Amino acid sequence: MKKALVIALVVSAFVLALAATAYAGVTWCATDPHIQLPGSGGVVHLVVAVPAEYSDTGFTLDVWAPEGSRLVGGGGPVNVTVVLHEWKPTNQIKARVKVDFPVSLAAKYGGQELGTFVFEDGRGTATWSW
């Protein structure tokens, strides 16, 4: 009985290692646009990541941020253009992507991770609140 349990554990660990390797096999390239919020609202860091083979493929990321926000920096290997739109909520930011390859979008604000969205088909909208 103990031998069967040990074999089952070893096989399970092996299967999990293979699954993790397959998922981690994608090399993501990221860029980090910074959105300055109005007044003393701070900065929201968007992390836009794509598989490495698409990093030179230019695309547009539409971002809706509180009125008066502005793009203040960032950069990285991903060729992304941020188009900033204003909207009324003062505690939210939204980003929309429409491409033909996987995209990961994440946001950080005030040292806090607000969440990550992975769009395997390259299309979707992510909304973060703080």
Secondary structure, DSSP 8 states (H G I E B T S, - for coil): -HHHHHHHHHHHHHHHHHHHHHHHTS-EEEE--EEE-STT--EEEEEEEEEGGGTTS-EEEEEEEETT-EEEE---SS-EEEEEEEES-SSEEEEEEE-SS-EEEEEEETTEEEEEEEETTSEEEEEEE-
